[in-house]
Amino acid sequence: MLSEPKTEQRKELHYLAIRKTVHMHDIPDTLPPLIPEVKEWMQKRNIEAAGPDFFLYKSMNDKGELDCEAGFSVSNAAEGDERVMAGSFPAGHYASIIYTGHFKDMMQAHVALENWIKEKGFTEKAHRENGRTQWGGRTEFYLVDPDFEPNPDKWQTEIVFLLED
Protein backbone atom coordinates (compact mmCIF):
# COMPACT_ATOMS: atom_id res chain seq x y z
CA MET A 1 0.00 0.00 0.00
CA LEU A 2 1.27 3.48 -0.86
CA SER A 3 0.48 6.88 0.61
CA GLU A 4 -0.09 9.92 -1.53
CA PRO A 5 3.34 11.32 -2.49
CA LYS A 6 4.24 14.79 -1.26
CA THR A 7 7.03 17.34 -1.31
CA GLU A 8 8.42 19.41 1.54
CA GLN A 9 11.38 21.53 2.53
CA ARG A 10 13.59 19.80 5.07
CA LYS A 11 16.40 21.16 7.21
CA GLU A 12 19.86 19.61 7.26
CA LEU A 13 19.79 16.40 9.28
CA HIS A 14 22.96 14.89 10.75
CA TYR A 15 23.49 11.16 10.96
CA LEU A 16 25.87 8.36 11.90
CA ALA A 17 26.17 5.35 9.61
CA ILE A 18 28.29 2.54 8.25
CA ARG A 19 29.13 2.72 4.54
CA LYS A 20 28.95 -0.42 2.43
CA THR A 21 29.04 -1.30 -1.26
CA VAL A 22 26.52 -4.04 -2.02
CA HIS A 23 24.74 -5.57 -5.00
CA MET A 24 21.05 -4.69 -4.99
CA HIS A 25 20.10 -8.38 -4.56
CA ASP A 26 22.26 -8.62 -1.42
CA ILE A 27 20.75 -5.62 0.40
CA PRO A 28 18.42 -7.75 2.63
CA ASP A 29 21.35 -9.84 3.91
CA THR A 30 24.06 -7.16 4.07
CA LEU A 31 22.57 -3.86 5.26
CA PRO A 32 20.14 -4.79 8.09
CA PRO A 33 22.91 -6.28 10.31
CA LEU A 34 24.70 -2.92 10.22
CA ILE A 35 21.86 -1.17 12.08
CA PRO A 36 22.40 -2.88 15.48
CA GLU A 37 26.13 -2.27 15.09
CA VAL A 38 25.58 1.48 14.62
CA LYS A 39 23.06 1.50 17.47
CA GLU A 40 25.53 -0.20 19.85
CA TRP A 41 28.31 2.21 18.75
CA MET A 42 26.03 5.16 19.51
CA GLN A 43 24.94 3.76 22.90
CA LYS A 44 28.57 3.34 23.99
CA ARG A 45 29.05 7.07 23.29
CA ASN A 46 25.72 8.18 24.81
CA ILE A 47 24.44 9.42 21.45
CA GLU A 48 20.70 9.09 20.94
CA ALA A 49 19.00 8.55 17.61
CA ALA A 50 16.82 11.45 16.46
CA GLY A 51 14.69 9.26 14.22
CA PRO A 52 14.27 5.78 12.77
CA ASP A 53 17.04 3.78 11.18
CA PHE A 54 17.64 4.29 7.47
CA PHE A 55 19.41 3.09 4.35
CA LEU A 56 20.84 5.87 2.20
CA TYR A 57 21.56 4.97 -1.41
CA LYS A 58 24.41 7.16 -2.65
CA SER A 59 25.11 5.71 -6.09
CA MET A 60 24.66 2.70 -8.35
CA ASN A 61 26.57 1.33 -11.32
CA ASP A 62 25.17 -0.50 -14.35
CA LYS A 63 25.79 -3.87 -12.65
CA GLY A 64 23.41 -3.04 -9.79
CA GLU A 65 26.16 -2.40 -7.22
CA LEU A 66 25.19 0.34 -4.78
CA ASP A 67 27.19 2.55 -2.46
CA CYS A 68 25.01 2.67 0.65
CA GLU A 69 25.01 3.92 4.20
CA ALA A 70 23.00 2.37 7.04
CA GLY A 71 22.44 4.25 10.26
CA PHE A 72 20.46 6.74 12.34
CA SER A 73 19.84 10.46 12.26
CA VAL A 74 21.12 12.39 15.28
CA SER A 75 20.15 15.77 16.73
CA ASN A 76 23.61 17.31 16.46
CA ALA A 77 26.71 16.74 14.37
CA ALA A 78 28.85 14.00 15.91
CA GLU A 79 32.25 12.57 15.08
CA GLY A 80 32.61 9.12 13.64
CA ASP A 81 35.62 6.82 13.53
CA GLU A 82 37.16 4.30 11.13
CA ARG A 83 33.96 2.18 11.15
CA VAL A 84 31.05 4.54 11.82
CA MET A 85 31.03 7.72 9.78
CA ALA A 86 29.31 11.04 10.36
CA GLY A 87 27.30 12.66 7.58
CA SER A 88 24.26 14.77 6.93
CA PHE A 89 21.24 14.88 4.68
CA PRO A 90 21.38 18.31 3.04
CA ALA A 91 18.69 20.91 3.53
CA GLY A 92 16.44 21.03 0.51
CA HIS A 93 13.25 20.16 -1.30
CA TYR A 94 12.34 16.48 -0.92
CA ALA A 95 9.68 14.21 -2.37
CA SER A 96 8.44 11.32 -0.24
CA ILE A 97 6.01 8.44 -0.16
CA ILE A 98 5.16 5.96 2.60
CA TYR A 99 5.11 2.31 1.68
CA THR A 100 3.27 -0.17 3.93
CA GLY A 101 4.14 -3.83 3.52
CA HIS A 102 6.96 -6.36 3.29
CA PHE A 103 10.33 -4.99 2.23
CA LYS A 104 10.59 -7.45 -0.69
CA ASP A 105 7.90 -5.49 -2.56
CA MET A 106 9.26 -2.01 -1.80
CA MET A 107 10.69 -1.42 -5.29
CA GLN A 108 7.13 -0.57 -6.44
CA ALA A 109 7.18 2.43 -4.09
CA HIS A 110 10.49 3.67 -5.52
CA VAL A 111 9.07 3.41 -9.04
CA ALA A 112 5.81 5.11 -8.00
CA LEU A 113 7.73 8.00 -6.46
CA GLU A 114 10.01 8.31 -9.51
CA ASN A 115 6.95 8.43 -11.81
CA TRP A 116 5.13 10.95 -9.59
CA ILE A 117 8.19 13.23 -9.55
CA LYS A 118 8.28 13.19 -13.37
CA GLU A 119 4.49 13.72 -13.67
CA LYS A 120 4.68 16.78 -11.40
CA GLY A 121 7.58 18.26 -13.36
CA PHE A 122 10.17 17.86 -10.60
CA THR A 123 13.66 16.45 -11.09
CA GLU A 124 15.46 14.19 -8.65
CA LYS A 125 18.91 15.47 -7.72
CA ALA A 126 21.17 13.01 -9.53
CA HIS A 127 23.90 12.85 -12.14
CA ARG A 128 26.08 10.31 -13.95
CA GLU A 129 29.76 10.18 -13.05
CA ASN A 130 32.37 7.50 -13.76
CA GLY A 131 29.72 5.02 -14.92
CA ARG A 132 27.58 5.50 -11.80
CA THR A 133 24.32 7.25 -11.10
CA GLN A 134 25.05 9.54 -8.13
CA TRP A 135 21.95 10.46 -6.10
CA GLY A 136 21.75 13.58 -3.98
CA GLY A 137 19.63 11.91 -1.33
CA ARG A 138 17.70 8.69 -1.93
CA THR A 139 16.76 7.24 1.44
CA GLU A 140 14.50 4.67 3.09
CA PHE A 141 13.50 5.51 6.68
CA TYR A 142 12.10 2.46 8.50
CA LEU A 143 9.15 3.83 10.50
CA VAL A 144 7.99 0.48 11.92
CA ASP A 145 10.64 -1.84 13.36
CA PRO A 146 10.10 -5.50 12.38
CA ASP A 147 11.61 -6.50 15.73
CA PHE A 148 8.57 -4.94 17.45
CA GLU A 149 5.93 -5.60 14.77
CA PRO A 150 6.13 -9.15 13.38
CA ASN A 151 3.32 -8.61 10.84
CA PRO A 152 4.93 -7.37 7.58
CA ASP A 153 1.56 -5.98 6.46
CA LYS A 154 2.08 -3.28 9.11
CA TRP A 155 5.70 -2.38 8.29
CA GLN A 156 6.04 1.20 7.09
CA THR A 157 8.93 2.77 5.19
CA GLU A 158 9.22 6.41 4.17
CA ILE A 159 11.02 6.69 0.84
CA VAL A 160 12.59 10.08 0.31
CA PHE A 161 14.33 11.60 -2.74
CA LEU A 162 16.14 14.95 -2.77
CA LEU A 163 14.90 17.15 -5.62
CA GLU A 164 16.73 19.73 -7.72
CA ASP A 165 16.02 23.28 -6.59
Helices and strands as residue ranges (DSSP letters): E 6-10, E 13-23, G 24-26, H 27-30, H 34-44, E 49-61, E 65-74, E 85-89, E 92-100, G 103-105, H 107-119, E 126-129, E 132-142, G 152-154, E 156-162
